[in-house]
Amino acid sequence: MSAREVKVYSTPTCPWCRKVKQFFEDNGIEYKDFNVAEDSAAREEMINKCKQLAVPTICIDGEVIVGFNEAQLKEKLGL
């Protein structure tokens, strides 16, 4: 599988954030997690990318997906 840049903007209390990270781990997808509750720079980056404060916000090779949509994630990742 080709290396992709996968970023997850999340908060520790968000159940959907935990689900998306578990999905990535279950499927062997490497990702970088940004806690937007504590990391103000990551929060600003997330707001600039998707114009909202929704978590999880997922960026796959620069393309933004807001929320945990398993079918959409599988399509984007070729799973």
ABEGO torsion letter per residue (X at the ends): XBBBBBBBBBBAABAAAAAAAAAAAAAGBBBBBBBAAABAAAAAAAAAAAGBABOBBBBBGGBBBBEBBAAAAAAAAGX
